[in-house]
Amino acid sequence: MTLRDVAALAGVSVSTVSSVVHGRVCVREETRRRVQEAVEQLGYRPNLAARRLRSGRSRVIGLALPSVTVPYFRDLADAVLRGAGDHGLSVLITQTHGDVRRERGVCDDPYLRHVDGILLVPVALAEEEAMALSAVKPLVVAASSLGAGRVHCFDTDSFAAARAVVAHLVARGRRRIAALAPGEARPAESDVRYQGYVAGLRDAGLPVCPERVVSTERVSFASGAAAARALLGQAPDTDAVFAIGDALALGALRGLHEAGRVVPDDIAVAGFGNVAQAAFSTPALTTVDPGREELAEGAVSLLAELTRARAAGVPLPPARHHTVGFRLVERESSGVPAR
């Protein structure tokens, strides 16, 4: 299928179809709808290689993230797709599954060879590896607490956010606060959210008890439920759980329920990510909103700027570390009454 085929079916010119496909705003809404219906009916897909030859740009960016099945990364991907659409860009998504080799070599991924730039969401890269990343095409690293190296980084102040979670739980009268932490890609101790948890305990004069730290192989509902059961076996007197990832927290709610514990009366639960399900769990989940929308919008905007500059032969701006804000969303799972 070609642009001419779409134009003939929609009853418009080839240039009008091109404007719609490339996300330009100079097309009436009724015409845009007709073209989009023709595109869907014919199954038209742009020829990225031909587009690149004509303009030097494919107007496609790559998104490399651990997994689209993890709620936080799924919601982040959705935010990136919407942000890219605002810039007239398409997105190719590839899953790294937390494999450090795939994260390190993302710019060599053959699936992404035709994209203008790449947004990488790492979970396994150590800080020194991430700071040493270099790229032959624009690369932005997102959702990772890293200093600026050779590439631009966007992240949330996850250390401060985790510290705020612990302070909130302490303020609600909790003193035996546990952590559920993903530890498959790298040790939990290297995660700045875990480091913030430790700092929060020390701020309150509370000990860090090894039996109250449970590492999980995966970030999933099942892992969270299993971790909660393991925690109760190791430290049955625990009165609060900070799960470093909402999928773990939501799974923990189920695991605690199955163990006969009432949340929040017996044990409070807090997560990290503010995924869509968090507001609809029973009880509703207290969690950190890590500024996902702001992060996605900022990272995509910067990547669009970098790809335009590269295509125009303009020098790229030096790498910077960009930090977005976070918000503690207090809900029923930590004892805050429903509003």
SULQUICOR-V835924 format. One record per pair of residues at least 24 apart in sequence whose C-alpha atoms are under 10 Angstrom apart, sorted by the first residue. I is the first residue (numbers start at 1). GAP is how many residues later the second one is. Records with the same first field share a line. If there is no record, write none. Layout:
I=GAP  GAP
This chain:
1=38  41  42  43  44  45  46
2=37  40  42  43  44  45
3=36  41  42  43
5=33  34  37  39
6=28  29  30  31  32  33  34  35  36  37  38
7=27  28  31  32
8=27  30
9=25  26  28  29  30  32  33
10=24  25  26  27  28  29
11=24  27
18=28
19=69
20=68
21=24  25  67  68  69
22=24  36  37  63  65  66  67  68
23=36  62  63  64  65  66  67
24=62  63  64
25=63
48=66  67
49=65  66
52=62  63  64
55=256
56=60  251  252  254  255  256
57=57  58  59  60  250  251  253  254  255
58=31  32  56  57  58  59  249
59=25  28  29  30  31  32  55  56  57  58  245  248  249
60=24  28  29  30  31  32  52  54  55  56  57  58  244  247
61=28  29  30  31  32  51  53  54  55  56  57  58  77  78  239  242  243  246
62=28  29  30  31  32  44  45  49  50  51  52  53  54  55  56  57  58  77
63=28  29  30  31  32  43  49  52  54  55  56  57  58  77  237
64=28  29  30  31  32  33  38  39  42  43  45  48  54  55  56  57  58  77  78
65=28  29  30  31  32  33  38  54  55  56  57  58  77  78
66=28  29  30  31  32  33  36  37  54  55  56  57  58
67=26  27  28  29  30  31  54  152
68=25  26  27  29
69=26  150  151
70=148  149  150  151  175  176  177  178  205
71=148  149  150  174  175  176  202  203  204  205  206
72=147  173  174  175  200  201  202  203  204  220
73=48  70  200  202  219
74=201
75=198  199  200  201  217  218
76=45  67  197  199  216  217  219  220
77=44  215  219
78=215  218
79=213  214  215  216  217  218  221
80=39  212  213  215  216  217  218  219  220  221
81=215  216  219
82=211  214  215  218
83=210  211  213  214  215  216  217  218
84=212  213  215  216  217  219  220
85=215
86=211  214  215
87=213  214  217  218
88=216
89=27  211  215
90=25
91=24  27  28
92=26
93=25  26
94=26
95=26
96=24  25  26  27  28
97=25  26  27  88
98=24  25  26  27  86  87  88  120
99=24  25  26  85  86
100=24  25  26  29  85  86
101=24
103=26  27  30
104=25  26  28  29  30
105=28  29  30
106=27  29  33
107=26  27  28  29  30  31  32
108=27  28
113=24
115=192
116=187  188  190  191  192  194  195
117=183  186  187  189  190  193
118=182  185  189
119=33  34  177  180  181  184
120=24  33  179
121=32  33  34
122=63
123=59  61  62  63  68
124=59  60  61  62  63
125=60  61
126=59  60  64  65
127=63
137=169  170  173
138=164  165  166  167  168  169  170  171  172  178
139=160  163  164  167  168  180
140=159  160  162  163  166  179  180
141=158  180
142=150  153  154  156  157  158  179  180  181
143=147  148  149  152  153  156  180  181
144=47  48  179
145=46  47  48  176  177  178
146=46  175  176  177
147=172  173  174  175
148=170  171  172  173  174
149=169  170  171  172
150=168  169  170
151=167  168  169  170
152=147  150  151  165  166  167  168  169  170
153=146  166  167  168  169  170
154=140  141  142  144  145  148  166  167  168  169  170
155=135  136  137  139  140  141  144  166  167  168  169  170
156=133  134  135  136  138  139  166  167  168  169  170
157=35  36  39  133  134  166  167  168  169
158=33  34  35  36  37  38  114  130  132  165  167  168
159=32  33  34  35  36  37  38  39  40  41
160=32  33  35  36  37  39  40  166
161=31  32  35  36  39  111  126  127  128  129  164  165  166  167
162=30  31  32  33  34  35  36  37  38  80  81  82  108  109  110  125  126  166
163=30  31  32  33  34  35  36  37  38  39  40
164=32  33  35  36  124  163  164
165=31  32  35  77  105  106  107  121  122  123  163  164  165  169
166=30  31  32  33  34  35  36  37  38  74  75  76  104
167=30  32  33  34  36  37
168=32  102  118  160  162  166
169=31  70  71  72  73  99  100  101  165  166
170=30  31  34  36  70
171=33
172=68  96  162  163  164
173=66  67  162
174=64  65  66  67  93  94  160
175=26  29  30  31  32  63  64  65
176=25  30  31  32  33  36  59  61  62  63  64  65  91
177=24  29  30  31  32  35  36  60  61  62  63  64  65  90  91  92
178=30  31  32  33  34  35  36  50  53  57  60  61  62  63  64  65  91
179=29  30  31  32  33  34  35  36  48  49  52  61  62  63  64  65  90  91  92
180=32  33  34  35  36  39  43  44  47  48  51  61  62  63  64  65  68  69  72  91
181=32  33  34  35  36  37  38  43  46  61  62  63  64  67
182=32  33  34  35  36  37  38  41  42  61  62  63  66
183=31  32  33  34  35  36
184=31  32  33  34  35
185=32  33
186=31
187=28
188=25  26  27  28  56
191=53
193=50  51  52  79
194=48  49  50
197=45  47
209=26
210=24  25
211=24  25  27
212=24  25  26  28  29
213=28  29  30
214=29
215=29
216=32
218=29  30
219=24  25  26  27  28  29  30  32
220=25  26  27  28  29  30  31  32
221=24  25  26  27  28  29  30  31  32  33  34
222=25  26  28  29  30  32  33
223=24  25  26  27  28  29  32
224=24  25  26  27  28  29  30  31  32
225=24  25  26  27  28  29  30  31  32  33  34
226=25  26  28  29  30
227=24  25  28  29
228=24  25  26  27  28  29  30  31
229=25  26  27  28  29  30
230=25
231=25
232=24  27  29
237=29  30
238=28  29  30
239=24  25  26  27  28  29  30
240=24  26  27  28  29  30  93  94
241=26  27  28  29  30  93
242=26  27  28  29  30  44  45
243=26  27  28  29  44
244=26  27  28  29  43  44
245=25  26  27  28  29  30  42  43
246=24  25  26  27  28  29  30  31  32  39  40  41  42
247=24  25  26  27  28  30  31
248=24
249=29  36  37  38  84
250=27  28  31  32  33  34  35
253=28  29  30  31  32  80
254=27  28
262=71
263=69  70  71  72
264=68  69  70  71  72
265=68  69  70
267=66  67  68
268=64  65  66  67
269=62  63  64  65  66
270=58  59  60  61  62  63  64
271=57  58  62
272=56  57
273=53  55  56
274=53  54  55
278=51  53  55
279=50  52  53
281=51  52
282=50  51
283=48  49  50  51  52  55
284=46  47  48  49  50  52  53  54
285=44  45  46  47  48  49  50  51
286=42  43  44  45  46  47  48  49  50
287=40  41  42  43  44  46  47
288=38  39  40  41  42
289=36  37  38  39  40
290=34  35  36  37  38
291=32  33  34  35  36
292=32  33  34
293=31
294=29  30  31  32
295=27  28  29  30
298=24  25  26
